[in-house]
Amino acid sequence: MPDIPPPLIIAASGRWTPDSPACAVTVGNFDGVHLGHAAIVRQVCAAARRLDVPAVAFTFDPHPAALVRPEAAPAPLTTPDRRATLLRSLGVDAVVVQPTDRALVSLPAADFYADILRGRLRARAIVEGTDFRFGASRSGDIHLLETLCSRDGVTLETVPAVMADGLPVSSSRLRGLIATGAVREAALLLTSPYRLTGTVVEGARRGATIGFPTANLSGIATLLPAAGVYAARVMLPDGSTRPAAVHIGPNISFGETRISVEAHLIGFFGSLYGSTLDVDFLDRLRDTQRYDSVDALKAQLSADVARALEIVQSMPDESRILV
């Protein structure tokens, strides 16, 4: 086998270790962890129970497209840690993340099956969507996988696409929604509201001078929603949550062009510099606008905060949607 780095175990229960003799596995990018992914996870967990083996989700970092066609690689919807948390919450015993390198993306489909699925993971059951592709140049499909599994006595189960409003639920569909700011609509297709994670850094501090201090977030690794103002729920380092009004985009009222992410935590007083915050987006309030006076800006911000608080309070304070 080519010199492919060993996978990273991001989250695991005691039921699975790298030395486990067998497992039921599902392979995919699982970006966003949406309702289609949840259907696959339910089925792999059911297969694992029937065989009395652990259920494993096997994923990649970065997305293989980042190496194969970097100019067209999709912006990620989740970090590996976030993906692992969501997948574990759906019931798998382990989330295994394979570092993606040139050797891996060059591995022929039959070798990926033999070396990774059977060799490293010792799969006894495999569960995939009907459009599953694997191996170099995505040359392997569900029909090849069926042939390989049949030869080895491995159970293969397929899961049809989950449909919503007549269209399949997919990561690309979600990217389109989030990129246009439709975070409420996206949440209906996700297993948890869309989340950005960033580190609080020092900003211009203009918000504090007009009564609306903000936490300026940096180091965000996932897709930014469209410019605008959003209602959100923010998780603080101590695990508590706060309702928030979040602005994404340039501060055009102050002549800026740089895109920033600023969260006004409603009712919070204190310093958060250097802290990592998780921001769950619940709904979009409005477009970014220019205001001709500070008083006009303050009036709009007051309205934004009131509406954001109303939206957050109307939604259950829970991290995932039951699926």
LOMAR-996434 format. One line per field, with one value per residue (C-alpha): residue in one letter; x, y, z. Coordinates in steps of 0.2 Angstrom, whole numbers, plus 5000, padded with zeros to 4 digits. Layout:
N
titor <- c(A / ...)
xx <- c(X / ...)
yy <- c(Y / ...)
zz <- c(Z / ...)
//
This chain:
323
titor <- c(M / P / D / I / P / P / P / L / I / I / A / A / S / G / R / W / T / P / D / S / P / A / C / A / V / T / V / G / N / F / D / G / V / H / L / G / H / A / A / I / V / R / Q / V / C / A / A / A / R / R / L / D / V / P / A / V / A / F / T / F / D / P / H / P / A / A / L / V / R / P / E / A / A / P / A / P / L / T / T / P / D / R / R / A / T / L / L / R / S / L / G / V / D / A / V / V / V / Q / P / T / D / R / A / L / V / S / L / P / A / A / D / F / Y / A / D / I / L / R / G / R / L / R / A / R / A / I / V / E / G / T / D / F / R / F / G / A / S / R / S / G / D / I / H / L / L / E / T / L / C / S / R / D / G / V / T / L / E / T / V / P / A / V / M / A / D / G / L / P / V / S / S / S / R / L / R / G / L / I / A / T / G / A / V / R / E / A / A / L / L / L / T / S / P / Y / R / L / T / G / T / V / V / E / G / A / R / R / G / A / T / I / G / F / P / T / A / N / L / S / G / I / A / T / L / L / P / A / A / G / V / Y / A / A / R / V / M / L / P / D / G / S / T / R / P / A / A / V / H / I / G / P / N / I / S / F / G / E / T / R / I / S / V / E / A / H / L / I / G / F / F / G / S / L / Y / G / S / T / L / D / V / D / F / L / D / R / L / R / D / T / Q / R / Y / D / S / V / D / A / L / K / A / Q / L / S / A / D / V / A / R / A / L / E / I / V / Q / S / M / P / D / E / S / R / I / L / V)
xx <- c(5000 / 5006 / 5013 / 4996 / 4996 / 4986 / 4969 / 4965 / 4952 / 4943 / 4929 / 4926 / 4917 / 4925 / 4916 / 4929 / 4948 / 4960 / 4962 / 4944 / 4942 / 4927 / 4915 / 4901 / 4907 / 4901 / 4913 / 4910 / 4914 / 4899 / 4901 / 4888 / 4880 / 4863 / 4847 / 4854 / 4869 / 4858 / 4849 / 4865 / 4871 / 4855 / 4857 / 4875 / 4871 / 4857 / 4868 / 4881 / 4868 / 4863 / 4881 / 4886 / 4900 / 4904 / 4898 / 4911 / 4910 / 4926 / 4929 / 4942 / 4952 / 4954 / 4940 / 4949 / 4944 / 4956 / 4970 / 4962 / 4955 / 4959 / 4952 / 4935 / 4936 / 4920 / 4921 / 4919 / 4903 / 4911 / 4928 / 4933 / 4930 / 4912 / 4908 / 4914 / 4903 / 4888 / 4891 / 4894 / 4878 / 4869 / 4875 / 4891 / 4904 / 4919 / 4923 / 4939 / 4947 / 4958 / 4972 / 4970 / 4986 / 4992 / 4994 / 4976 / 4968 / 4978 / 4973 / 4963 / 4945 / 4949 / 4964 / 4955 / 4942 / 4955 / 4968 / 4957 / 4940 / 4945 / 4963 / 4963 / 4945 / 4941 / 4923 / 4910 / 4896 / 4897 / 4882 / 4883 / 4871 / 4867 / 4878 / 4893 / 4910 / 4927 / 4945 / 4956 / 4946 / 4931 / 4931 / 4923 / 4904 / 4891 / 4891 / 4909 / 4908 / 4894 / 4905 / 4919 / 4908 / 4900 / 4917 / 4922 / 4905 / 4904 / 4886 / 4883 / 4867 / 4862 / 4852 / 4842 / 4844 / 4833 / 4822 / 4815 / 4804 / 4807 / 4826 / 4839 / 4847 / 4866 / 4881 / 4881 / 4863 / 4867 / 4882 / 4870 / 4858 / 4871 / 4880 / 4864 / 4860 / 4846 / 4852 / 4834 / 4830 / 4847 / 4844 / 4829 / 4840 / 4854 / 4855 / 4860 / 4859 / 4874 / 4889 / 4904 / 4918 / 4931 / 4943 / 4939 / 4951 / 4952 / 4942 / 4940 / 4928 / 4916 / 4901 / 4906 / 4906 / 4888 / 4881 / 4883 / 4899 / 4904 / 4915 / 4925 / 4929 / 4944 / 4951 / 4935 / 4938 / 4921 / 4909 / 4903 / 4884 / 4880 / 4883 / 4869 / 4863 / 4858 / 4849 / 4861 / 4865 / 4883 / 4891 / 4904 / 4919 / 4911 / 4897 / 4883 / 4874 / 4869 / 4857 / 4866 / 4864 / 4878 / 4884 / 4894 / 4902 / 4910 / 4906 / 4900 / 4893 / 4911 / 4918 / 4926 / 4928 / 4935 / 4923 / 4921 / 4911 / 4905 / 4893 / 4884 / 4880 / 4864 / 4865 / 4883 / 4896 / 4914 / 4930 / 4931 / 4948 / 4957 / 4941 / 4934 / 4916 / 4903 / 4890 / 4874 / 4864 / 4845 / 4838 / 4843 / 4837 / 4842 / 4855 / 4870 / 4865 / 4874 / 4867 / 4870 / 4871 / 4876 / 4858 / 4850 / 4863 / 4859 / 4840 / 4843 / 4854 / 4841 / 4828 / 4840 / 4844 / 4825 / 4821 / 4836 / 4831 / 4813 / 4819 / 4832 / 4819 / 4806 / 4818 / 4823 / 4840 / 4847 / 4862 / 4854 / 4838 / 4830 / 4830)
yy <- c(5000 / 5018 / 5028 / 5034 / 5042 / 5034 / 5040 / 5051 / 5046 / 5062 / 5054 / 5037 / 5027 / 5012 / 5000 / 5004 / 5005 / 5004 / 4986 / 4981 / 4965 / 4972 / 4986 / 4993 / 5008 / 5023 / 5033 / 5051 / 5069 / 5072 / 5091 / 5100 / 5083 / 5086 / 5075 / 5064 / 5060 / 5057 / 5044 / 5035 / 5035 / 5028 / 5013 / 5010 / 5010 / 4998 / 4987 / 4987 / 4982 / 4967 / 4961 / 4966 / 4977 / 4995 / 5008 / 5020 / 5035 / 5037 / 5055 / 5066 / 5081 / 5091 / 5088 / 5077 / 5091 / 5103 / 5092 / 5086 / 5103 / 5116 / 5130 / 5122 / 5115 / 5119 / 5130 / 5119 / 5119 / 5111 / 5109 / 5091 / 5093 / 5099 / 5086 / 5073 / 5080 / 5080 / 5062 / 5055 / 5064 / 5054 / 5037 / 5031 / 5023 / 5032 / 5046 / 5042 / 5056 / 5052 / 5065 / 5068 / 5068 / 5064 / 5046 / 5044 / 5053 / 5043 / 5026 / 5015 / 5011 / 4993 / 4997 / 5009 / 4996 / 4982 / 4993 / 5005 / 4998 / 4980 / 4982 / 4996 / 4996 / 4978 / 4982 / 4968 / 4980 / 4996 / 5008 / 5022 / 5033 / 5027 / 5040 / 5035 / 5037 / 5032 / 5029 / 5039 / 5051 / 5045 / 5030 / 5018 / 5018 / 5008 / 4994 / 4991 / 4992 / 4979 / 4967 / 4969 / 4967 / 4952 / 4943 / 4945 / 4942 / 4960 / 4967 / 4982 / 4993 / 5008 / 5023 / 5034 / 5052 / 5062 / 5074 / 5091 / 5102 / 5090 / 5091 / 5080 / 5086 / 5089 / 5099 / 5108 / 5113 / 5119 / 5129 / 5138 / 5142 / 5148 / 5159 / 5168 / 5171 / 5158 / 5151 / 5147 / 5137 / 5128 / 5124 / 5114 / 5103 / 5101 / 5091 / 5107 / 5126 / 5132 / 5136 / 5148 / 5146 / 5160 / 5168 / 5185 / 5198 / 5217 / 5227 / 5246 / 5246 / 5257 / 5247 / 5250 / 5269 / 5268 / 5256 / 5240 / 5231 / 5217 / 5202 / 5202 / 5185 / 5179 / 5163 / 5156 / 5141 / 5138 / 5146 / 5164 / 5167 / 5182 / 5199 / 5205 / 5205 / 5188 / 5182 / 5169 / 5159 / 5160 / 5147 / 5155 / 5145 / 5140 / 5132 / 5145 / 5153 / 5170 / 5177 / 5188 / 5200 / 5196 / 5207 / 5200 / 5211 / 5228 / 5242 / 5253 / 5266 / 5269 / 5268 / 5251 / 5238 / 5223 / 5209 / 5206 / 5195 / 5204 / 5197 / 5208 / 5196 / 5203 / 5206 / 5201 / 5212 / 5207 / 5204 / 5189 / 5193 / 5177 / 5166 / 5154 / 5157 / 5145 / 5155 / 5146 / 5156 / 5155 / 5168 / 5183 / 5200 / 5211 / 5217 / 5227 / 5245 / 5262 / 5275 / 5294 / 5297 / 5288 / 5291 / 5282 / 5268 / 5266 / 5265 / 5251 / 5242 / 5243 / 5236 / 5222 / 5217 / 5216 / 5206 / 5194 / 5192 / 5188 / 5175 / 5166 / 5165 / 5157 / 5143 / 5129 / 5131 / 5114 / 5111 / 5098 / 5096 / 5079 / 5069)
zz <- c(5000 / 4996 / 5011 / 5017 / 5034 / 5047 / 5051 / 5066 / 5079 / 5083 / 5094 / 5099 / 5113 / 5121 / 5108 / 5095 / 5094 / 5079 / 5085 / 5084 / 5074 / 5064 / 5062 / 5051 / 5042 / 5031 / 5021 / 5016 / 5018 / 5029 / 5027 / 5037 / 5043 / 5035 / 5035 / 5021 / 5032 / 5047 / 5037 / 5032 / 5050 / 5056 / 5044 / 5048 / 5067 / 5063 / 5054 / 5068 / 5080 / 5070 / 5068 / 5086 / 5080 / 5082 / 5070 / 5062 / 5051 / 5041 / 5034 / 5026 / 5030 / 5019 / 5006 / 4993 / 4980 / 4989 / 4981 / 4965 / 4959 / 4972 / 4961 / 4963 / 4980 / 4990 / 5006 / 5021 / 5031 / 5046 / 5054 / 5058 / 5076 / 5073 / 5061 / 5073 / 5087 / 5076 / 5069 / 5087 / 5092 / 5079 / 5087 / 5079 / 5090 / 5082 / 5069 / 5060 / 5050 / 5036 / 5032 / 5013 / 5003 / 4985 / 4989 / 4995 / 4981 / 4969 / 4976 / 4964 / 4970 / 4972 / 4982 / 4993 / 4997 / 5000 / 5010 / 5019 / 5021 / 5023 / 5028 / 5041 / 5046 / 5044 / 5038 / 5039 / 5034 / 5023 / 5021 / 5008 / 4998 / 4980 / 4972 / 4982 / 4973 / 4979 / 4973 / 4961 / 4950 / 4959 / 4947 / 4959 / 4961 / 4971 / 4958 / 4960 / 4978 / 4978 / 4967 / 4980 / 4995 / 4987 / 4984 / 5002 / 5011 / 5017 / 5019 / 5008 / 5011 / 5001 / 5007 / 4994 / 4995 / 5007 / 4998 / 5004 / 4993 / 4978 / 4979 / 4987 / 5003 / 4999 / 5005 / 4989 / 4991 / 5009 / 5003 / 4991 / 5005 / 5017 / 5004 / 5001 / 5020 / 5020 / 5037 / 5043 / 5028 / 5029 / 5047 / 5042 / 5031 / 5044 / 5060 / 5070 / 5066 / 5055 / 5066 / 5064 / 5076 / 5079 / 5091 / 5098 / 5093 / 5096 / 5084 / 5081 / 5097 / 5088 / 5095 / 5113 / 5110 / 5105 / 5117 / 5107 / 5110 / 5099 / 5099 / 5083 / 5077 / 5068 / 5061 / 5055 / 5044 / 5037 / 5024 / 5029 / 5027 / 5015 / 5021 / 5033 / 5051 / 5059 / 5075 / 5083 / 5099 / 5105 / 5116 / 5128 / 5134 / 5150 / 5140 / 5144 / 5129 / 5125 / 5112 / 5099 / 5084 / 5072 / 5058 / 5044 / 5030 / 5029 / 5041 / 5027 / 5038 / 5043 / 5026 / 5028 / 5015 / 5025 / 5029 / 5048 / 5059 / 5074 / 5087 / 5100 / 5114 / 5122 / 5140 / 5142 / 5150 / 5151 / 5141 / 5129 / 5120 / 5116 / 5119 / 5106 / 5103 / 5093 / 5084 / 5079 / 5065 / 5067 / 5055 / 5044 / 5050 / 5036 / 5023 / 5027 / 5026 / 5026 / 5039 / 5038 / 5057 / 5072 / 5079 / 5064 / 5066 / 5085 / 5082 / 5069 / 5081 / 5094 / 5083 / 5077 / 5095 / 5100 / 5085 / 5088 / 5106 / 5101 / 5088 / 5100 / 5114 / 5102 / 5098 / 5110 / 5118 / 5111 / 5100 / 5088 / 5079 / 5082 / 5066)
//
